[in-house]
Each structure stands twice: as structure tokens, then as C-alpha cells.
Amino acid sequence: MNTTKSQELYKEGQKHLVGAVNSPVRAFSSVGGNPLFMEKASGSKIYDVDGNEYIDLVLSYGPMIIGHGNTKVVDAVQNQVSKGFTFGASTANEIKLAKMVCDAFPGMDKVRFVNSGTEAILSAIRLARAFTNKNHIVKFAGCYHGHTDALLVAAGSGLATLSIPGSAGVPKEAVQNTLIAEYNDIDSVKKHISECDDIAAVFIEPVAGNMGVVLPSDAFIKELRKITKEAGILLVIDEVMTGFRSKFGGAQELLGIEADITCLGKVVGGGFPVGAYGAREEIMQMVSPLGAMYQAGTLSGNPVAMAAGISTLEELQAQNPYDKFNEQAAIIEKALLDAAEENGIDLTVSRFGSMVNPFFTSKTVTNFTEAQECDTAKFTKFFWGLIENGVYIPPSQFEAWFLCSVLSDEDMEKITNAINSAMAGINN
Ligand SMILES: *Cc1c(COP(=O)(O)O)cnc(C)c1O
């Protein structure tokens, strides 16, 4: 496999960019290599600067759920670009996307658009504190909620991959009101609630996707909803990854719970920088200009991004690929398990709709501690095996693979063959 141009760009990029990347998850440090530089993408495929073709199971870490370059999205974006990029004033499309989002999430009467998942989360922290007049927040070990100071503790994938316990530059004051609980362990939440009467909110990924894919047990997630409600604590459900991924709407609905505040990102912007937070009327009344909680943004609700979001969601709704996602994810799961067994390798697969994750361990993974017990050396070999066989997955054991709606039967066959070769290569 020729990666000469990627190597050259990596060398050049290191001079002017930090590690030649603009987000650490894009570095290949945990899989012992240099990042690939991408040039273009179309449908289910992505092409690097050396012309290598891959089936894309990264999909920009989620947003490209209908594949790359969907013609309806391209048309909508080009049409908006010809009319203007940004006005610093309201546009009709912001209302249209807001209505689509509120219709899809029963718990949301109103929504505010921002520019990233991180921004949605940091706004939700402020909103929860403003609404409850309390200061503490609970998060779960291994859940990632963007890089805002208060939640940058025990924060999953990017950090787990780099083995950084938190982050330099986060003052202890910024995290002193953050309490850590254990995913799938309701007693760890109850303990905080019994010991602290100043909790504004509990933040959770409804299906964790940043310590690898970890599903919540039914009892855990329902009990979490119940005890937070009883204690007057807001439940903030971070659907930045899960939103629109396993149904048109949120994972919370599939799990049978409803958030007080929901955060979105990734899919909702169709590949452009959009985040969102929303809640029922009485909570959203707190947000400026209606209420006293200030939050603003020069490019928030950007017209080009709104056009991309609307057309992506319309297309997603029309295609309704969710049954297909389940079927294809099941095929990938079986391929992974069969190949692992064939080669005597311990493997567990966890999946939720279009999110799939092989863990190199024999045990079911239910929390961050168990996720970290995986054999990452095996993952590294497997990763390069897939790359060499034309399948692009995230360069980390702790990131989900994503499926897009335009994966063909031929793509699926290629993925299965690549899994077989890569798994066989682990023992060599
Ligand atoms: C990606 C992600 C974020 C952060 O979103 P950015 O757009 O990268 O800031 C927050 N929460 C979850 C669950 C995510 O997967």
C-alpha cells in the first residue's frame, strides 16, 4: 500500500499544525503510525491523497450518516452558498430545522442551535445550573461530552487512547463541582445524590460511544430517570453521537426515557458545524433573550449549515435506513465473531443501530474499567489489517464504527473479507 503523499503531508503538517491534526482523535498515535490524509469522498467510500480507496466506517465520527456527497444535500448547500453565507440575523431555515428537531424529540419544546457538540454541552451545564440554582454535576466515567473544562474528567476515547487522566490546564476549581459515577451502576449515582444536595444535573450518553460502544441496562437507565426526577435533578441526555442514529429522533425514546435537556451535534448538521440543546418550555424560558442565562454565537444557526442539516434529515427520513442499519450491523457482528473464533481470539461485539464496536476481550463490556481491559495491541494489528484491505475505521479501540445508509451488498462483502484477513493477520 502506497502512502507516500500522506507521509509527506504529515511531515509538512507537523511544522504548522499541532501533531499535523486539528483534533487529537485523528492522530494515529495509539495505533503506532501516521495519520492518513484524505482528499475526497463519495457515497460509502473515502479516498486518501495517494489514491487509496476505503469503505468509510468513520464517517467523520458520525455526521455523514447518509454517506458522502448526497446530491440533495449538495444542491441545498450550493443553493444557500449562492444566496449568502452568514447574515448575523435570523433566517427561515433555522425555524424549519428547529421544528424538525423538536418534532423528532418529544422532550424538546424549543431548541437553540450552536456550532459544536461541545458548545451544546457547555450551554446545557449553564442552563441546568441556572434552572435549578444548584452547582454540582454528575458524569459517568468513560462518557465524553466534548472538551469543556467541567466535564473533562474520566472522559473516554480521545483521552483513554492517549492515556491522559484529564487535561493539563483545567484548574481544580473547574472540576470541583463534578462528581464521577460508574456507568451501569445506579448505586454510584444514588451515593452522590444522598451525599450532595447541590446537584443541578446528571449528564449521560444514553448509549455510550466514547469508551467503545457500551449499552446501558434497562434497569439502570430507567432507575436513573426515576431517581433524578424524584430528587429534582435534571437529566441531561447527550445525544451528540446517538441522535438520529438508531431511529429518527433519539436513543432516549428507544430506551423508554425522556431527558430534561437534550444535546445534539454531528448528524444534525449533516457534515457542517452544528450543535443544539433543547428542553421543555419552562427550562428554555431561562435562555437569553427570554431569560437570564446568557449564551450567544456569531455563526450560530449558520445558513449553509442549516441547509445541510435540513436536507440531511429530510433525506434520512425519506430513506428510513434504520432496519437496514440493524441488519448490516448484525452481519458485521457475526463476521467479527466468526473470524475471531476461527483464529482463537477473544472478542466481544457491542452495537446499537448504526454504531458497532469490537472489543478485544472475552467479557461483555458494561463500563469504562472493563473497556480499558481490552487487548489494544490486538486492536492495533487488526486496525492496520483493515486499512490494508480497504476499510477505514477509527484509529482507536475506544471509538465506534459508524454505518451509512448507502452501504451496498458489495461493500458488506468487502468489509467481511477485510475482517477475515485482518483477524487472521493478528496472530502472524
Ligand atoms: C462528539 C461528541 C461530543 C462533542 O462534539 P464536538 O462537536 O466534537 O464538540 C459530545 N458528546 C458526545 C457524546 C460526542 O460523541
The ligand as an SDF file (V2000), in Angstrom:
LIG
                    3D

 15 15  0  0  0  0  0  0  0  0999 V2000
  -18.5920   14.1270   19.6070 C   0  0  0  0  0  0  0  0  0  0  0  0
  -19.2540   14.2250   20.9030 C   0  0  0  0  0  0  0  0  0  0  0  0
  -19.2940   15.4300   21.6210 C   0  0  0  0  0  0  0  0  0  0  0  0
  -18.5420   16.6550   21.2010 C   0  0  0  0  0  0  0  0  0  0  0  0
  -18.9890   17.1790   19.9960 O   0  0  0  0  0  0  0  0  0  0  0  0
  -17.9870   18.1320   19.1580 P   0  0  0  0  0  0  0  0  0  0  0  0
  -18.8220   18.5680   18.0040 O   0  0  0  0  0  0  0  0  0  0  0  0
  -16.8240   17.2740   18.7940 O   0  0  0  0  0  0  0  0  0  0  0  0
  -17.6120   19.2560   20.0460 O   0  0  0  0  0  0  0  0  0  0  0  0
  -20.0470   15.4660   22.7750 C   0  0  0  0  0  0  0  0  0  0  0  0
  -20.7060   14.3880   23.2220 N   0  0  0  0  0  0  0  0  0  0  0  0
  -20.6860   13.2160   22.5680 C   0  0  0  0  0  0  0  0  0  0  0  0
  -21.4640   12.0570   23.0920 C   0  0  0  0  0  0  0  0  0  0  0  0
  -19.9440   13.0880   21.3940 C   0  0  0  0  0  0  0  0  0  0  0  0
  -19.8950   11.9030   20.7780 O   0  0  0  0  0  0  0  0  0  0  0  0
  1  2  1  0
  2  3  1  0
  2 14  2  0
  3  4  1  0
  3 10  2  0
  4  5  1  0
  5  6  1  0
  6  7  2  0
  6  8  1  0
  6  9  1  0
 10 11  1  0
 11 12  2  0
 12 13  1  0
 12 14  1  0
 14 15  1  0
M  END
$$$$
